[in-house]
Amino acid sequence: LVFQAADVVQPESDFLLSYNRQGEENSDFKLSADTINIEAASYIARHAAVLTPEITLLLTNLAPKGDVNNASFVLNTSGGESTWTACGKLNSFSNNAVDKIPSMTNISAKACSSEVDGWVDIATKKGSIYFEGLFRDPISVEALDGQLHWLRTSDGWQLEAKQLTVHTPHIKTKTRLHVELLTDGRAPQVDMQMNFTEADARFVPLYLPVGIMGDNVVNWLDHAFKQGQITGGSFLLKGPLKGFPYRDKEGVFQVLFGADKVDLHYADGWPDVLDISAEVEFKDEGLAIQASRGLISSNKIKQATVEITDLKTSKHLNISGRIDDDINGLYQFFTQSPLKKSMQDLLEHTVVSGPASIDLDINVALKKKTQSYVSAQARLHDNKMTFPTLDLAVEGVSGTIDYSGKGLSAKGLTARVLSEKVDVTIKTSKRQTLIRAQGVVDMASLAKKYPSFAWKKVNGRSLATLEVKLPERGKGKPAATQVSLSSQLRGVAIDLPKPVGKTKKSKRSLKLITNLSANKIALNTRYGDDIRAKLQFIKKANKGFNFDKADLHAGSTPAHLPPKSG
């Protein structure tokens, strides 16, 4: 038999058709064929006025194609009730997506069904399945194997597969499936568990349900996994499909997998987290990544968490973690992040080293008109901060430093300056960061550090305050970083005539101020109420800073450096 339906030709095939009628209510109808073209058969069924309008419309929209080989159909009618069975081998089947029905291409299987139960044995090579609206693209299938059973119950229909094996170009999976299609109007109930083996982390977004995620989260996921391997994991979906992704906890949606040697790009302009070993979990509406190893700005991560509370509505992605490494790593993080501009003077004029435990909390904006922000806490033990321009080191720094959107802050830090113990505080306000160290200064140590004839008549020890003012970089001409040393000089003797000279027991205010420069220090000095001086020190190769020239004034008028050295 050969026939044509519209533009579709039913190829030549042997058909066997029999019909036996016994009385008014009993009949047998049998049909068998070597090959049936599904598109041609669908056309005939839609135009034969035997289907309901709903089924006719469904067939039209599905537009099924392919062939059925070794097809058989038996319909028995007895006493007004009918039973039927149908079997065949499906080849190269495809259809359009309609409502919740996925589109498929090049699906091959064997199937048998009756009005109460049935099965399909799938054996497909090089096909695809597309859940439109849930996944962005069709999922390519290199191999799909397994058996699916269905059974009519008093509540509707049950579909079950004990093991479906799917191989795609990027992942291999084994799936257990149980679905209840209810006739009482309730949403379909799904119980699906899938296990998968090694995969390339770069292709994770292809297999995520982007239909339930916000556009910004989808964009983040597209760029997040730069490289790495999925070591294995599982997928669980249990509950009514209508409630997916279960914000109200009426079901469970979970994708859980291990990842190794993953490079995570969490935001443009921020340093990537490299070589991560982590557990990744999509749970209901959220995402959480628990990392047990990794590097950020060359710092070793002890542990870290990446979290999006709601993939559809969250305004921020949060990264929190602990770094146990050298404090210099925090500088590297600042240098490689958008924080570099606001921290520029600190980064340019200081060098830090020493062991530290750093807690980072980074919140990356996922939506427009939302700002990213960072906070950090560094616990220091015997650290060192050097001011290369001043050839000055603050050593033995111990305590806790905090960083927030307002800047750096610290209380109760202890350290040593010129071998003397000092207490250090850090405060940020009025567009500048103030580092203040208070302790004793020994004039002999100061003279040794910055040689000058002026120290020959000075001796003793006194309480002093060292301040470093770091301006915030913004619009306009940037201000210079300022360093000052102030003291009442109680305990210091100056063996010079009045009004300069003083005894150790007397007080006389002294304040030294300079702006940091790479090769010279211009030191403004105020001594008491009536002495002003300005001294300049020049940095020489391998010799540190040496005295260059000075100007001394008695009275309140400012001092000015002479044009020549000396």
N, C-alpha and C positions, 0 to 999 in steps of 0.2 A: 504494500500500500504506500502510495506517495500522494501528498496533498500540500496545498499552499494556503496559509492563513495570513492575509494581508501581505507583507513582504517577507514572511518567514516560511521556509519550506520544511516540511516534515520529510526527512530522508526516507529512501526506500527501506521498508522493514516488514517483517512478517507479523501480522496481527492475527490473534485468535479471539473470536467473540462468540459467546453463547448466551442464550437467554431461555429460561425454562419457567413457565408460569403454571401454577397448580391452584386453581380456584381464584377467588377474588383477592385473597390476602397473602398468598404464599408465592414466592418467586425466587429464582436464582439468576444472578448476572455475573458473568466471568469475562475478564479481559486480560489478555497477555500480549506482550509485544517484545520484539528484540530491542528496539530503540524508540524512545518517545522524545521528541524535541519539546522541552518545557515551555519555551516561548510560544510555540504553535499551540500546544495544549492549553496554555493560559488564555490565549486569544479566543479559542473556541469556547472555553468555559465561561469567559466574560460576556460572550455574545449569544449564549445558548438559553438565556433566560431561566437558568436553573439555580443561580446563586442569589443570595440576598444582596441588596444594594451595598451594604457595608463590606461584604467579602469581595464583591466586584471592584469596589474602589480600592480596597487593600491590594488586590492583585495588580491593578493598574499602576499603583504607586510603587509597589515592590519591583515591578518589571523583571521577574525572574527569567534567568537564561541557563542553558546547559542541556544535558541529555540524561535520560534515565534508561539504563540498559537492563535487560532481563526483567522487565516490569510485569507485575501481575496485580490484578485487582479483583476481589470477590465480594459481591454484595448479596446477602441473604435476607429476605423479608419473610416474616412468619407472624401471623396474627396481628399485623399492623406495626410490628417492631422490626427494626433492621439491625443487622450486624455486618461488619465489613472488615476486610483485611487487605493490606497493600504492601508490596515489597518491591525492591528494585535497587539498582546500583547507580548512584548519582555521580556524574562526571562533569567537571569544569563548571560547577554551579556558581552563579553570581546573582546579586540582587541589590536594589537600592535600599538605603536606610529609611525606615518609616517609623515614626514615633520612637518606641523603645527598642525596635528591632534593628540590630546592627547591619550595615552593608557588608557583603562578603564577595570575594572574587576567587575563582579557581578552587572551589571546595569539592572534594571527592569523598564519597562515603557509601556504605551499604546500609539499608534501612528496611525495617518492617514495622507496620503499625496496624492497630485495630482501633475500634471506637473507645476502647478502655485502656489500652497500654501499647507500648512499642519501644523500639530501640534504634539507635543509629550508631554504626561502627565507622568512625571517621579515620580516613587515611589520606591526608592531604600533603602535597608538596608544592612549594612556591605559590602560596595564596596570600590573602590578606583579610583582616577583619577591622571594621571601623565603627566604633561607638561614637557617632556624631554628637557633638555637644559635650562629651565627657573628655575624650582625647582629641588633640588638635589635628592629628594625621592618622591615616590608616596604619595599623600595626602589621608590618610585613611578617609573614610566616614561612619559614623554610620547611618546617615539618609540623603537622598537627595530627596526633594519634590518640585514640581512646574511644570509649563507648559511653553513650548517653542513653539513659532509660527514662521513660515517662509513664505515668500511671494516673488514671482518673480516680479521684476519691470523692467522698460525700461533700467536701468543701471546695473542690475545684480540681486542679491538676498538680502533680508533683513531678519534678524533673531531677534526675540524680546522675552524677558521674563519679565513680570511685577514683578514677585517675585519668586525667587528660594531660598528655605530654605535648608541650609546645616548645619549638625551637625557633627563635628569631635570629636575625643577624648579630644581636648583641647579648642575648640572654637565653638560658634554658630553664623551663619551668615544669613543675608537676602540680596538678590542681585537683582538689576534691570539691564537688559542687552539689548543693541541694537547694532547689527552688520550689516555692509553693505559690502557684497562681490561683488566687482565691476568687470565688464567684459571688461573694457577698459584698463586694465593693471595696474591701480593704486592699491596701497596697501589696504588691508581691513581696513575699518574704524570702530573703536570700541568706544562705549559709555557705560561704565560699572560703576555702583555705588553699593558698598556693605557696609552694616552696620553690626557690630559685637558687641557682648556683652562680659561679663566677661570672662577672660582667664588667664592662668598661663603664666607669662612673660618668664619663662625658655624655653618655646616652641615656642617663636616668630620666631627664625631662620628657623623653619620648613615651615613657610608660607611666607617667603621672597623670591623674585625673584633673587636668587644667581647667575643666569646666566648672569646678567648685572653687577655684582659686581666683583671687584678684589679679588684675592685669599686671600690677607692679610686682607681685610675688612671682608670677609666671616669668616675667622678664628677669627677675633675680635668679630664679632657678636655671634659666637658659644660659646664664653666664657664670654660675656659681662653681660648678665642678669642672675645673680646667684639665685635670687628669687624675688618674687613680683607678683602683680596682674595687669592685664589689666582691666580697669574699663569700657571700651567701646570705640568704634571708628568707622572709616569709611575708605573705599578704593575707589579711583576714578581713572579710566583710560579712557581718552578721546582723540582720535586722530588716526592717521594711525599707524598700528602695526609696520610698517617698521621703523618709527622714534623713537620707544621706546628705551631708557628712555627720549627722548626729550631734548637733550642737546641744540638743536637749537630752543626750545620753540614752535615747531610746534604742540604740543599736551600737555596734562597734565597727569602726573602720581603722585598720592599722596596717602600715607597711613598715617592716623592721628589717634592717640589714646591716651587716658589718662592712666597713670600708677601710682600705689600707693604701698608704702612699698617695693620698688625695691632696691636691692643691685646691684650696677654697678661695675663690674671689668673692668676697662678701660685699664690697662696695668700690666704686671707681674712686681713685685718688687715695685709697687706704692700702697699706701693705697686705698682700695675700698671706693666708695661713698655709704653710707648706708642709708636705710629708705627714699628713694627719693619719692617725689610726683612730677610728671612731665607730660609734654605733649611731645609726641614723633611724629616726622613728617619725613617721607620719601617723598621728593618732587623732582620729575624728577630724576636727577642724584645724588642728595645729601641727607644727613641725618642731622637733627637738633633735639636736645633734650633740652627743656626748663624746668629746675627744679625750683620749688618754695620752696622746703624744702628738707633737707637732712643733713647728717653728714659726715665729712671727718676728720679723725684723731681726733674724738670726738668733732670737732668744728661744730657749727651750721651754715649751709649754708643759707644765705639770698636769693640768687638766683644764678643759674649757667646755663651755656649753653655748650652742647656737640655738636660738628659739624664736619662732613666730607663733604667737598665741592663737591667732585666727588667720588662716591663709587668705580669707576673703576680706576681712575688715581691719586687720592690725595696721597701725600707722608706723610701727618700728619693728625692725629685726634687732634682737638683742644678742650680743656676744659677751659672755663673761668668762673669765678664766684666771688662772694663776701661772705666773712665770717665776721660776727659780733659776736665776742666772745673774750676770753682772749688771749693775745699775746702768752701765753705759747702754744696755739694750733698750732702756726706756727712752734715752736720747735718740737712738736709732729709730724707734717707733715714732717719736715726735717728728723727726726729720723726714720720714717717708709718708707722713699723713698730712691732712689739711691743717693740723695744729702748728705746722712749722712756722707760719707767718707770725702768729701770736707769741711763739716761744723763741723767736729768732735771736734776740740778744743773749738769752741764756745759753742757747746752743752755740753761738759764735764766740762767746767770751769765757766759757767755762768748759772744763773737761772733767768727767766723773769716772770713777772706777770703784769696784768692790762688790761683794756679794749682796744680793737683795732678793726679797720675795715680793713680787708685784701682783696685785689684784687689779685686773683690767675690766671695765664695764663699758662696752661700746654699744650705742643705740643708733642704728642706721635708718634714716628715713626711707619709708616705702611709698609714701604718697606725696604729691605736690603740696607745697606750702607747709611742709613739715620739716623741722630742722633735725639734723643729726647731732648727737652730743656724746661726750666721753667723760668718764671719771676713772681715776686710778688711785691706788694706795700702795706706796712702796715702804716696806719695812727694811731698814738699813742696819747693817752691822759692820762697824769699822770701815766705812767708806771714805773716799777721798774726793774732794772737789778742788780743782786747780784753776786759778785765774792766770793764764799764760801771760797776759799783758802786764800784770803786776808781779809776775814771778812769785806768786803767793799761793800756798796750799792750805786748805782747811781739811785736816786729817782726822781720822778716828770718828767720823760722823756716824752716830747711832740714834735710832728712833724711827718715827713714822712721818712720811710726807704724803699729803693728799693733793690730788688734782681734780678739779671740776671745771664746769664751764666758766666759773668765776676766776680760775687760775690756780696757782700753787698756794698751799698753806701748810704750816707745821707748828707744833708747840712741843716743848720739852726735848728738842734735839740736843745732844751733847756732842762736842767735837774738841779739836785742839788747833790753835793757831800759833805758830812760832813756838811750839812745844808747850803752850799754856792752855789749860782747860777753859772752854767757853760754852755758854748756853746759847742755842740758836733758835730763832723763830722765823717763820716765813709767812708773809701776809700779802694778799693781792687786793688792791682797792685803787680807785681813781686812776684807772688805766696804767697802773704800774705794779710790779711785784717788788716787795721790800724784803731782803734777807738781812737779818740783824743778828750779830754775834756779840755777846757781852761777856767780858772776863778780864783777866789781868794781862797787861802788856809790859814786857821787860825791855827797857831802853837798850840794853846791851844786845838783845836779840834783834831789835829793830835796826840798830846801827850795823850789825853784821850783815843783815839782809839787804840794806840799802846804804852802802858806804857814803859818807859825807863828812867834811870837816866840822859840820854843825853838831855832830854827836859827841865831840870830844869834851865838851863842857856839861854833858847831860848824863845822869845816872839815876838808877832806882827803878821802882815798879809801881804801877798804878792801875786802877780800874779803868777800862776803856770800852767804847762801843764801836764796832765796825759795821757799817751799813752798805749794802749794795742795792741800788735802785735800778730795776730793769723795766724800761718803758714798754708798753704794749704797742706793737706795730699796727698802724691803721692808716687812715687818710692823712695827707699833709706830710710835712717834713718830719722825719723820725727824730725823736730826741735821743741823746747819747746815754749810754749806761754810766751811772755815776757811782763812785766809791768814796766813802768818807770814813774818817776815824776821829772820834771825839773823846775827850777825857778832861777831868778836873785836875789831873796831875798831882793829886795827893799821894805822897810817897816818892815823888821825883824831885831831885835837886838839879838846878841849873846854875852853874858856877860862872855867872856873868853879872856885871853891874846892873843896878836898877835902870829902867823898869823891866828888863828882861829876866834878870836873875831871880831865883826863889829858893826857899828851903824845902825839904821833904815834907814838913808839917803843913806848909801853906798850900792854898788852892789857887789855881790859875787855869781858866778854861782854855783848851786847845782844840781846834778843829781843822783837820786836813781834808780837802776835797779835790777829787780829780775825775775827769771823764776818760773812759777807757779808749786808748788808741793803740795801734799795733806796735809802734816803734819808739814811742816816747811817753813820758808821764809829766804833765804840767800840774804841779801841786799847789793849790791855793791854800794859804795858811792864815788862820786867825788865832792870835795869842792874846788872851785877855781882851781888854777894851781898846787898847791903844797900839797894838802891833799888827801889821799886815805884811805878809810875805808871799812871794811866788817863786817856786823852785821848779826847775826842769831837769828830768833825768832822761838820758838817751840810752837806748838799748844797743849794746855792741855784741858782735858775734862771739858766742861762747863765754861772754864775760858778764852777762846779765845787764842790769841797769846801772849806769854811772852818772854822777853829778855832771851837769852841763853848765848851767847858769842860774842866777837868782836875783831877786830884787827885794829889799827890805824897807818897810816904811814905818815910821812912828806916827801914830794918829789913825784916824778912821778912813783916810783915803785909800783906794785900792792900789795894790802893787802891780807893776808891769815889768815883764821880762825885758832885759836889755837886748839889743840886736846881736851882740856878739857873745860868744861863750866866755865864761869866767865869772 
